[in-house]
Amino acid sequence: MILGGIYKGDDFSQVVNECSKEKIKVYSFGKDGAYFSKLFDCTYYRDLNALIKNLVSIVSKTDIILFSPGCASFDQFKNFEERGNNFIELIEHKLNFKGC
């Protein structure tokens, strides 16, 4: 699961518990990604591009990549649509995954 952006004070405790229970690997990015890296005990990347670039050596074609930022996108994108489109482009081009 990929999450990050600008944290708005929401309670992520249930998400942390479920990710831990289900052994979901979490990666964080963006302005408050360092906060999430501590909360989820996960790897932090400065931006989405760097994160996806590093996933190339980690994921396989059968893996599910859940893009669920859970935060505002204004730190790196003009809106959520631009962020989503950027994610799809990165996944399709850097990881050669289709069907996002």
C-alpha positions in Angstrom: 0.0 0.0 0.0 1.3 3.5 -0.9 0.2 6.4 1.2 1.3 10.0 1.9 0.9 13.6 1.1 -0.1 16.2 3.7 -1.4 14.7 6.9 -4.6 16.4 8.2 -4.7 14.8 11.7 -6.9 11.8 10.8 -6.8 8.7 13.0 -4.9 6.0 11.2 -4.7 3.5 14.1 -7.2 1.1 12.5 -5.4 1.2 9.2 -2.1 0.5 11.0 -3.6 -2.4 12.9 -5.1 -4.0 9.8 -1.9 -3.6 7.8 0.0 -5.2 10.5 -2.5 -8.0 11.0 -2.8 -8.8 7.3 1.0 -8.3 6.7 0.5 -5.5 4.2 3.7 -3.8 3.2 3.4 -0.1 3.4 5.4 2.6 1.6 5.1 6.4 2.3 5.9 9.5 0.3 5.4 13.2 0.3 5.5 16.1 2.8 4.3 14.0 5.8 5.7 10.6 4.6 8.3 10.6 7.3 5.4 10.8 9.9 3.8 7.7 8.2 7.1 5.9 8.1 7.2 6.0 11.9 3.5 5.3 12.3 3.5 2.3 10.0 7.2 1.3 10.5 7.6 1.6 6.7 10.0 3.0 4.1 9.7 6.7 3.2 10.4 8.2 -0.2 10.5 12.0 -0.9 8.1 11.7 -3.8 5.9 9.3 -5.7 8.4 9.0 -8.6 11.2 7.9 -6.3 8.9 5.4 -4.5 7.8 3.8 -7.8 11.4 3.7 -9.1 12.4 1.7 -6.1 9.4 -0.7 -6.3 10.8 -2.0 -9.6 13.2 -4.2 -7.8 10.7 -5.2 -5.1 7.4 -6.1 -6.7 6.4 -8.9 -9.1 3.7 -9.1 -11.7 1.4 -10.9 -9.3 1.6 -8.3 -6.6 -1.2 -5.8 -5.9 -0.2 -2.2 -5.6 -2.8 -0.3 -3.7 -2.5 3.5 -4.1 -4.3 4.8 -1.1 -2.7 8.1 -0.2 -5.2 9.0 2.6 -4.0 12.6 2.6 -4.1 15.8 0.6 -2.0 15.9 -2.6 -1.2 19.7 -2.6 2.4 19.1 -1.5 3.4 17.7 -4.9 0.3 17.9 -7.2 -2.3 20.4 -8.1 -5.1 18.0 -7.2 -6.0 14.4 -6.5 -6.7 13.8 -10.2 -3.2 14.8 -11.3 -1.7 12.6 -8.5 -3.8 9.6 -9.6 -2.9 10.1 -13.3 0.8 10.4 -12.3 0.6 7.1 -10.4 -1.0 5.3 -13.3 1.7 6.7 -15.7 4.5 5.7 -13.4 3.1 2.2 -12.8 2.6 1.6 -16.5 5.9 2.9 -17.6 8.4 2.1 -14.8 6.9 -1.2 -13.8 5.3 -2.1 -17.1 2.0 -3.0 -15.3 -1.2 -2.5 -17.2 -4.8 -2.4 -16.0 -4.6 0.3 -13.4 
